[in-house]
Amino acid sequence: MYQKHQTMYPLSSKLYCDKHKCGFVRKIRHYKDKEDVTFWYCSDFHKTGKKNCVPACFKEEDLYNILLSVFKTYEIYKEEICEELLSLYSNVSKTEEESMQETKLQNELYLLEKKKDKLLDLALDDILSKKDLKNKTLTIEKQILQTKSKLKELEGKKIKLQEQTSKRKTLKENILKELEITKENLENYIEELLDKIIVIENHGEVKNQNIELKIILAGGKIINIGKPKTQANQSNQSNSEKQKG
C-alpha cells in the first residue's frame, strides 16, 4: 500500500516505487560550474543507499517533460470546454433576426414618409380638406415617431450585441490561452490532473533499462510510459562510453 505524505511540491505524494512500496523524495544537487538540478529519489534507496533499486532516481525536468507530453494530448478538448464555459457567461441574441427586424422597420418608415407626402399632394390638389390633412398627418407622424423609436431601441440592442460579441471574443481568447498547457503552468495541471505515478521495474534481459512509468490521471485513466531515462541508466551509459573510449 502506498502511503501519502504532506504535499510540498507538485509531485510530492504522487511518485511511488513499486519495488519498495514507498514514495520518492525530492533533492537538489548543487554544482559549481552549472545550474542546480532537482532529482527525485526512491526513499528506500535514499535512506539505505542499497544498489538494488533500478528506478532509484529521476530528474524532475525529465518527469515534467513526460507529463507535459501526456497532458498536451488533452488540449484537443479545450475548444469544447471553452464553449461550455462561454455558454454560462451569456446567451448572445441572433444577429440575423435583428437585422431582418431592422430592415422591416426601415421599410415601414419609408412607406409612412411617402404616405405623408401623398397627403400633402392631395391637399394641394384640393382633394383633401385641411382638417382631414391635419388629422391624417398627425396619425402618420405618430406612427413615424413610434417606428423611429423602435429603430433607435434596435440600434441600442445592436450596439450592445456588438459589445457582447467583442467581450465574448476576448473572453474566449483568454480562456483558450488559460487552457493551453505549457511549461510555465504545468505544475498547476499536475496538481489537478495527476493522481500518481508508479515507477515499475520490469525484469527483462537488458538490466537497468526496463523501467515503466504507470501514470494514473485524476479521472482514473492509466497511461504507461516505457523506459524513461533514470539516473542509473545515464550513469551506466556514461561508464559504457568511457570504457569504449
N, C-alpha and C positions, 0 to 999 in steps of 0.2 A: 504493500500500500504506500503510495506516495504522499508524503506529508507536506502541507503548505506552510510557509513561514511568512513573516511580515514582509509586505511589499515595499521595497525601497527604489527599485528600478523597474522599467517595463518588463524585463524578463525574469525578475525575481519571482520565485514560487511557480514559474511556468516552464522551467527547464529541468528535466529529470534524466538520471542514468538508470536504464532498465536493468543493467547487470547488478548494480549495488543497491537498487531501490532507494536512491537518495537524490537530493537536488544538486544543483550546481551553484557555486559561489563565484561572485564577481571580484576580480582583482585587476589592478592596473600596474603594468610594468613601466618603469621609468628608464629612459635611456639618455645618455649624454649627447650622442650625436644624431638623434632623431626623435620624432614625436612619441609621446607616451602611447601605449597600446593597451586596450582593455580586453581581457580574456575571461572566459567562464570555465571554471574547473569543476570536475566531478568532486563533490565534497569529500567522498571517501578517499579518493586519490590525494586530494589536497591535505587531508589530515594525516594519512598514513605514509604517503609517498610510495606506495606499492606500485609496481610496474605492470600489474595485471589488468589495468583498465585501459582498453584501447581508445574509447572515446573520452580520454582524460581531459582534453582542453580544446576550446574553440575560441577563435577571435570573435568578439562581439560584432565587428564590422561584417564578417562573413555570414553570421546568422541574420543580421539585419538585411543584407542583400538578398538572402534566400526568402525572407518574409516579404520583402518589397515585391519580389517577383511573384510570389503566391497571391498577395493582396491585389496586385495590378490586374489579375485575371477577373476580378470582380468589378472593375471600373466600367464594364460593358453595361452594367445596370444603373449607372449614375444618371443617365438621361431619364429613365423611368422613375427613379427615386425623386429626381428634381421636379418632374411634372406632378407627382403626388403631393410634394411639399407646396408647390405653387397653387394647386387646387384648394389647399387650405387657406392660402393667402387671400385670394379674391376670385370672383366669377366675373370675367370680362364680358360685357354685352356684345352681341353680334353686330359688327360694323355694317354688314350688308343690309340688315333690316333697317338700321337708322339711316343709311344712305338712300334707301327706297322711300322712306318716310319724308326725308328732306326734299327729294325730287317731287313727290306728290304735293307737298305744301307750296313749293315754288310755282308749280303749275296752277294751283288754286289761286295764288296771289296774282299771277299773270292774268288769269281769266277775270278776276274781280276788277283789276285795273282797267281791262278792256271794256268790261260791262259799265264801269263808271264813265268812261269816255263816251260810250254809246248813248248813255242817258243825256249827257251834255249835248250831243249832236241832235237828239230827239227834241230837246228843249229849244235849241236854236232854230229848228225847223217848225216850231210851234205845234209839234205833235204831242208834246208833253208839257203839262202846266208847270209853273214854277213851284207850286205846292207839292205836286207829285214828285217833281225833280228833287226837292229838298228831302222829302221823306225817304225816297228810294236811295238817294245819295247817302243819307245818314245810316241807313241799313247796311249798304255796301261798305262804307267806311268802318263801321263797327266790325264787319266780317274781316276786312283788311287788317285791322288792328289785332284781332284775335289770331289771324294767320301769322302775322309778323311776330306776335308774342310766342306762338308755338315754335316758329323758326328760331327765335332767339333762345328759347329753352333747349331746343335740339342742338343748337350751336354750343351751348354751355355743356351739354352732355358729351358732345363730340370732343371738346377741349379736355374735359375730364377723362374721357376714354383714352385720348392720346397720352395724357399724363400717366394714366394707369398702365398703358402699354409700355411706355418708356420705363416706368418703375419696375414693371414686371420683367422687362428685358434685362435691366441692371441687376435685379434680384436673381434672375436665372443665371446670369454670368457669375455672380458671387457664389451661388450655391454650387454650380458646376466646378468652380475653382476650389471651393472648400472640400468637395467630394473627391478631388484629384489627390491620389496618394503619392507623396513624394518622400525623399529622404528627410526633408525638414519636418514633416508632420507624421512620419512613420510611427514614432513612439506612441502617439495618441491612438493610432489604429491597432497597435499591438495590445494595448490595454483593453480596447473594445472588442476586437475580433479574435484574438488568440486565447484559447483555453490553456493549452500546454503543448510542449514539445518533448517527446520521449526519445532519447538517444539510445538506439539499439545496436548491439554488436552482433553482426551476422557471422557465423563461423563458416568461412569459406576457405578456399585454397590460398588466396592471397591475404596474408595476415596484415593487420593494421590498415586495411583499405575497405573492408566490407562493413561500412558503417551506414546506418539508415536513420533518418530523422522522421519520426511519426508525428506529423503536425496535426493537432486536433483544434479545429476552429470553434468559436463560441457556439455556433449552431449545431455542432456535433459532426460536421463533415471532417473526414480524415484524408490527409494528403501525405503520401510517402515520398520522401526525397532521398535518393540513394547516393551513397559515397560522397558526402561533403568532405572538404579538407579539414582535418584536425591538426592540432599542433604536433601530434605523434606522427601523422602522415608526412608533414612538412619536414620534421627532423630526420625521419628515415630517408626521405627523398634527398635531402641535403647531404647526408652522410654517404649515400649511394653515389651521388655525383662527385664527391670528394675522392672516393675510392677509385672511381673510373678515371679521375684526373691523375 
